[in-house]
Amino acid sequence: MKMLRVTLVKSPIGYAETQKKTVISLGLTRMNKSKEHKDTPQIRGMINKVKHLVKVEEIS
């Protein structure tokens, strides 16, 4: 299964509370912190919601 590396590149301060909670649920608590997730539709949906705050890389 493909894996995704998600990195927080912009602070969620000043954005909607739902976007802040989405960033936290992705496991991103600090700037430039990365977390690896399985490539599932649920994770893709969360990433799409905060795509302006994160950088996504596909890893094998």
ZIZISUL-V131477 format. One record per run of one state. SS is the DSSP state (A for helix, B for strand, O for the rest). FROM is the first residue (numbers start at 1). TO is the last residue. If there is no record, write none. Layout:
ss: {SS,SS}
from: {FROM,FROM}
to: {TO,TO}
This chain:
ss: {O,B,O,A,O,B,O,A,O,B,O}
from: {1,3,9,17,26,34,39,41,50,54,60}
to: {2,8,16,25,33,38,40,49,53,59,60}
